[in-house]
Amino acid sequence: MKVTLERAELVKALAHVHRVVERRNTIPILANVLIRATKNGLELKATDLDLEIVETIPAEVKQASATTVPAHMFYDIVRKLPEGAQVELQSGSDKSALQVRAGRSRFTLQALPETDFPDLAAGELPHKFKVVAADLKRLVDKTQFAISTEETRYYLNGIYLHAVDEKNARLRAVATDGHRLAQAELPLPKGASGMPGVIVPRKTVAEIQRLIEDAGEEVEIELSPAKIRFSLGSVVLTSKLIDGTFPDYGRVIPTGNDKTLIVDKSDFAAAVDRVSTVSSERGRAVKLSLTSGKLTLSVTNPDSGSATEELEVDYGSEALDIGFNSRYLLDITNQLEGDKARLKLADPGSPTLLEDSEKSGTLYVLMPMRV
């Protein structure tokens, strides 16, 4: 292999692919990045056997070949090279090492043969459609915070992406951890009807969030019941899906909540943040006491003290006291897009519905706490 390319191109691509590689690996080849020089440029590939990223970048290829080198070390070397440098990659006929040259710097990295590198064969991905990159980013951003981190409920460790065909067909994303639920949707893209409902794993979701900034106008999505592939500009991300059944989330979305609270979103978030300063790390409970036109936020912590704050609000129903986890409340409030937050409440023991005042295609459900 003999390849010359810009440091900036190489470091950007390695920044994308090296994140997939786990720091601790029992299988040596999984700690490596596959480097393949072809007439189309330089292809970089990394995998953890559940997720695979491939990125192709322009390069002057004098001799086509392929090898694999330690991903994190290779990234660190390229990252520390001077800006604007031309990087030359060269391997001998035995491919046991890769030489990296830039200016007066020389590095030799131990290599493993590319024939040992696993391929996350996707098989047939029959459902194919395109989504505007900004729309996909919004779907993910609005729901990812509610993904469960509890490994025993593995089927909640991702975003449930599915088509809904109610009055008008939508592509909907849902995430829940049992305490809160986030739902966002957009008009169903052409080609997505009939797609299976799939659970996209948390690690894959995090990579999409990072990669989508450089994705260009549209993202192509291909999927089967077992795998999903995202083509984001020069990057192709292929992932296994979570093999499980997402719960019937529609049953927890309240429909009869008849008490409506409308409050200035930023004032509300700031007040919740202030009073929760004295809450215990474990409980984080904040109490909302509602009377006509007034909301009192309060926190009582036997170990450190108490706090209260009053806000003028739009509320005309009967008096109500209800408690929430302050961090969960802030997570949801931060996702709302309008100036106002709308909370639809029932009673102290029932889930509360939170919505934007604007028609945003999103909704959130939050379970109350005992306070």
N, C-alpha and C positions, 0 to 999 in steps of 0.2 A: 504494500500500500504506500502511495505517495500522494499527499493531498496538501494544498495550501488554501487557507481561508482567513477571513477577518476574525480577529479575537472577539469583537462585539457580537457577531452572529453566533459564534460558538458558545460564548458564555451565556447568552440569552437562551439558547436551546438546551444547554446543560442544566440551567436553572430550572427549566420546565421538567426535564426527564429525571434528574437525579433525586427529586423529592419522593418518587415512587419507591426508591430503593430503601429497604429497611436498614437501619444502622447495624443491627445484629442479625446475622444470617447463619443458619446451620448449613445451608447449601452454598458453597463458595461462589458459584456462577451467578447467583442472585444478587451478589454484592457488586456485580459488574454492569457496565453499560456496553451495549453492542454498538460498534462503530462500523458502518458499511459504506464504502466509497463506490459509487456507481456513476454512470454517465449523467444521471439527473442531479448529482450533488452528493452531499454527505448525509447519511441517514443515521440517526441516533435512536436507540431503543432501550427501554428499561421496563422491568416487570417485577411484581411480587407474587406472581401466579394467579392473583385475583384481578389485577389491574395492569394494563400495559399502555405505555405512551410511546409513540413513534413520532419523531419530528425530522423533516428533511430541510436542509439548509443549502444555499448555494456555495459551491466550492470549486476550485480548480483541481480536477482529478487527473494526475499524471499516470497513476497506476491503480486500477480498481482492485479492491480486496476487502476483507472484513476481519475484525478481531474484537476481543472484549477486554476492557481494563477496569480497575476499581472505580466506581462511579463517583464517590464522594471525594476521593483524592484527585481524580482527573478534574473535577469541577473546581476544587480549591486551587489547583495549579493554574488553570486557565483564568480564573477570577483574579489571581494575583499578578498576572502578566500586565505589562504597561498598556494603557489605552491606546488604540490605534495600531497595535502590533499585528503583524502578519504571522499566523501560526502555521507551522509545517508539521504534519503527522506522517511518520514513516515507520513501516514494519519490515523486518527482513523476511526471507523466504520461509523460515521456520515458524514465523508468527509468534514466537515465545515472548516477545517484548514489543512495546510501542515507544518510539522516540518522539518526544514533543520538543519542538524548537521554536523560539521566538527571540529575535535579536541575539543577544549573547547568552541567553538562557537555554540550558539543555536539561531535559528530564528523560529518564528511561523508566517505563512502567512495565511491571510484570503483566503478561497477558494470558488469558485462557482461550482455547479455540472456540470459534463462533458456532461450531457444530454442537457444542454442549449447551448453547443458549436456548432456553425453552421458548416455544411459540404458543401464545395464547390463542389457539385456533378458534376463531369465532364461529365457524360453521356458517350455515345459511342464516342471514338476517332479513327475513321477508318483509318487514315493515320499514318503510323508508319515507322520511318527510323532512322538510326544512323549517326552521324557526328563526325569526329575526333574533340576532344575538342579544340585543337589549331586552327583548321579551323573555328569553330563557334566563338571563341574568336576574330579572325581576322575580320570576317563578321561584328560583333557587334562593335568592336573598330573603324573600318574604317568608320562607318556610323552614330553612335549614336550622335556625336557632332552636326549633322545637324537636329536633331529632333526639331520640333517646340514646343515652350512653350506657344503658344497662344491658350487659351482654346476654343475660339470661332471657330477655325478651328480644331476641335477635331480629325478629320481624319488624321491630320498631326502630332498628338502627339505620334507617335510611328514609328517603323521600319516596312516597307512593305516587308514581306518575301514571295517569290513566285517562282514558277518554270518557266523558260523560255526555249522554245524549238526552238531555231533558228537553226544554223548549228549544234551545239552540245548542248545537254541539260545541263542547269545550274540551280543552286539554287542561287537566287539573293536577296540581301538586298538593299533597297533604303530608304533614309530619306531626307526630304526637309522641309525648313521653309519658302519657297517662295523667299528667298534671295540667298540661296545656296542649292546645291543638292549633295549628296554623294551616290555612287553606288559601291557595292563590290559583287563578285560572286565566286562560286567554282563549280566543276563538280557535277551534280545532283546525290545525294546519292541514292542507291538502295532502292526502296520503296517510293520515294518521287514524282514520276511522277503521275500526276493527282491530286496532292494536291491543295486545294483552295488557292488563294492569301489571306494572312492574315496580319492584322496590329497588331504587338506586342506592348503593351503600354510601355511608357517611364519608369514607375516604375519597370515593369517586366524586361526590358532591363538592368536597373541599377543593379537589383539583380543577373541576369545572369552573368554580368561582375564580380561581387564580388565572386559568388559561383564557377565560372569555374576554378579558381585557384586550387581548391581541387577536381576537377571533375574526375580525372583519365584520361584514354586514350580516351574514347568515351562518347558522350552524346546521349541518346535516346530521340527522339522528337516524340510526338504523338499529333495529332491535328484534329479538326473538324472545320467547319466554325465559331463556337462560342467560342471554348476554345483551349488552347494549354498546353501541359505538357512536362516539361524537367526533365529527370532523370539524375542527376549529382552525381555519386558516391552514397553516403548514403543519399543524399538530393533529394526530389521530389518537384518540383515547378509547381503548376498548376495555370493558369491565364485565366481570361476572355480576349477576344480579343476586339479591338475597332470595334464597329458596324458602319461601314461607308465605303465609296468608296474612295480608294486612287486615286488621279488624274492621268491622262495619262502623266506620267513623261517623256516619250519618246519625247513628243513634245517640251520640253524645252532643250533637249540635242542637241547642235548645231552640224551640220554635214558639213557646208560649210565654217568654219573659216579657212581662207587661210594665215594668218600671224602667223608664228611660232616663239616663243621666247624660247630659251633654256638658263637656268641660273643655276649657282651653288646654290643648295637648301639652304645650311646653310648660305652662304653669303647673299643671298636674304632675308631669314627670319630675320637675324640679322639687316640688313639695314632697313627693314620695321619696325622692333621693335624700332630701334633707332629714326627714323624720326617721328614715331607716338607718341613719348613722348610728343610733343607739341600740338598734335591734341586735339580737344574738346571732352569731355566725351560723348557728344551726337552724334557728327558726325563721329568721328574716320576716316575721309576720308584721303586717301593717293593717290597722283597723280603719275601715271607712264608715263613718257615721253620717247618714244622710237625713236631712230634714228639708223642708221646702226652701229652695234657693240656696242652700248651704251644705257644704261638705266639710266635715272635720276628719283630718287624718291623724291617727295617734299610734304611738308605739310605746309599750311598757316592757322594760327589761329589768327583772329583779336584781340583776348583777350590776347594771351600770346606770340606770335611770329611766327617764321617760321623755317623750316629745309629742307635741301636738301642733297642728297648723290648720287654719281655716281657709277655705276657698269659696268664692261666690260661683255658683253653678246654675245650670238650667235643669231643675228637678222639681216636679210637682206631685209626685206620688207620696204614699205614706212613708213614715220614718222607717229607716232600715239600718241595721249594723251588720257589716260583713267584713271578713278578713281575707287577705291574700298574701302570698309570698311576694315581697316587694321586688325581688330581682326578676321574677317572672312577669310581674306587672310592668316593670320598666322595659324588659325585652320586647314585649308586645307594643307598648306605647311608642318605642323607637321605630317600629315598622310602619306606623300609621303615617299617611302622607299629607292629610289635610291639616288645617289649623286646629280643628276640633276633634275630640275623641268622643265616640258614642258608646256607652255601656248599657246593655239591656240586662236587667237584673230580675230575679224572681224572689228568692228568699236566701237566708244565710247558709243554707246547706246545698244549694243548687248551682250548677255551672253558670257562669256569666258570659255573655256574648259581647265581644268588642269589635267595633267596626269603624272604618273611616266615615266621616260625614259625607265625603265625596263617594261617587260610584267607582270603586277601585278594583272590584273583582277579587277582593281579599276579605277574609273574616278570621277571627280568632276566638277561641274558647278557653276560659281559665277556670279551673276548679278552685273553690274557696278553701280557706283554712279556718280552723277553730281558733278564736282569739279571746 
